[in-house]
């Protein structure tokens, strides 16, 4: 469960970067663009940059989905075991 929380936190951080990117694209002043670019750079984790963070988002989303599928499968197995026990 700790890993799922970690993935959700990372996705939240990366989604903030996406919001800053949207503001960056619509910004008119060069000073605003520079400010938003610095905000995005501040939120990048080690190994992330402007060229690969979209792929990182997809990777985290896939990992979260896989982990949730495993958790759901385990809960279903627990239910089956409880039914068999009774």
N, C-alpha and C positions, 0 to 999 in steps of 0.2 A: 504494500500500500504506500510505502514511503516513496517508491520509485514513481508511482502514479502521481503523487503530489509534486515530485520534482519535475516530471514532464509537464504538468499543468502550469507550474510556475514559469518554466522556460517558455512555454507557448504564450503565456501572458506577457512576458518580457518581449518576445518577438513580435507580438501583435502591437505592442506600443511602438516598436520600430516601424511597422507598417503604417500606423497612424501618422507618425512623423514624416514618413515618406510621402503620404498623400498631401500633407500640408506643405512639404518641400516642393512638390510638383506645382502646387497652386500659388506658391509665394511669388510675389512680384519683385520685392526688393532683394538685392544681393545680400544685404546684411541679414535679412530673415532666413534666406537660404543657408547661409553659412552657420547661423545659430542652430537651425534644424539639423543640418549635417553633423554638427558637433554633438548634438543630443543623440543622434542615431549612433555615432561612433562610440559614445559613452556607454550605450546599452549593449554593444556587441560584446560577446564572450570571446574567450581565446579561440582562435581559429576561424572566427566569423568576420566577414567583411561585406562590402556592398555587392560583391560579385557572387557570393554563395549563400546569403542568408535566406533567400527564398527556398532553396533546396533544403536548408537546415529546418525550416518550418515544416516542410513536407515530411522530412524524416521523423521529426518529433511527433507530428500528427499520426503518422503510420505506427510508430512505436506505442503511442498511447492507445490507439485503436486495438492493436494486437494484445496489449496488456489487459485492456478491458474485456476483450473476447475471452482470454484465459480465465479471468476472474469470474465472468458470467458462467463459463463452462464448469468451473469448480463449484459454484453455488448450485448449479443444476445437479451435479453429482452428489452434493450433500443432500439435496432434497430426495434424490432417488434412494440414497442409503437410509435416510430417515424413514421412508416408506417401507423399505425392505425390513427394517428393524422392527417395525410395528406389526 
